[in-house]
Structure formats: C-alpha cells, structure tokens
Amino acid sequence: MNIRNSSVLLIPLLIVGCATPPVAVPPPVAVQTPAPTAVVVTLSPTKLVETRYEVRGYRETANSSIRHEAHTVYRRTRVPVAASDDLGTVPRESYPPVSVSPLPASEELTAELATQKKITAELHAMQASIAETEHAMQAQYALLVRQGAEVLKVKGQLEAERSRLRSGPSVEITPSAPVAATAGKEELKW
C-alpha cells in the first residue's frame, strides 16, 4: 500500500474526527473526606485460656490417601480476667443434637399418644382373635374333610353290600326270637 492511498483514507477520518462536538466533561467535584475520628478502645485486662479439643481420625478430602490420626488440638483464647478459670469443654456426645432432642411434653400430645396406644392394643387383640378364629375354622374344615371321606367310604361299602345282596340267592330274614302273642291288641314297643 502506498502513501497516497493511505492519505486518502486518513484525511477523511481526521476531518470527521474533528467535526464531532466535544463531549462535556463534568467539572471536578471537591470531595471532603471526614476527619478521622479517634477510636477509643478501652482495654480491659485479659488473660489467655487454653482449651483442649479432641479430634478424631479423618482422611483429607483433597487426597483420600492421606489419613490423619486422632489427636488433641489446643486453642488459645483471650478472655477477660474476671472470667472463671473453669472454662473446660465437654464432649459433643454429652448433648444430643437439636434434630433428636425430645419435644416438650404437653397434655395434648400425651392424650394423643395414649389414644394411639389404646388403638394399637385393640388392633393387636383383634388380630389375635382373627388368628384364633382362623385356626378353629381350619380345624373344623379338616374335620369335615375327614368326615366326608369316611361318609364316601361307608357309602361305597353300602353300595357294595347292596350289589352283593341283589346278585346272590334271596334269603328271607326271620327273627331269631319268636314274638309272643299277647292277649290283647297292644302295640309293640321296641
């Protein structure tokens, strides 16, 4: 590209650039910063208290191959001199977490629990009664099945005896003991 071509492009840009109106720049604003106030700290006498914490063994989250054994950590805390010297810690297990702490007792809750226990006891009694009834019904059914089998067996024997009697010679059945005739007409009593 030669100089003549580049000047053809630069001259109109300079003219256009100079023709734009100037942008209004806001005048500088004087900002007054507040005078620093003196911070008055009343220092009360303090002392250092060392607190002992037991840390159980754990693995690092970034690198699970690194394991830290259980150890004790001591932390120094600055407390006022007036604080008691007995600032010992207690294990976390001594207080249940809020999620499992029991609700305060109320009469409504106690009454509802008693009602639920009564209903549960009644349901258990009903279940026991149903189980007993079912057991008795099964025993009765088994007895009926056995009796039905015996009836069928006796019926078969009776049919066999009838067919034997029909096919065989007819024999007249006579009573083994003669009946004595009585002087009047009286009914016979068996």
Secondary structure, 3 states (H helix, E strand, C coil): CCHHHHHHHHHHHHHHHHHCCCCCCCCCCCCCCCCCCCCCCCCCCEEEEEEEEEECCEECCCCCCCEECCEEEEEEEEEECCCCCCCCCCCHHHCCCHHHCCCCCCHHHHHHHHHHHHHHHHHHHHHHHHHHHHHHHHHHHHHHHHHHHHHHHHHHHHHHHHHHHHHCCCCCCCCCCCCCCCCCCCCCCC
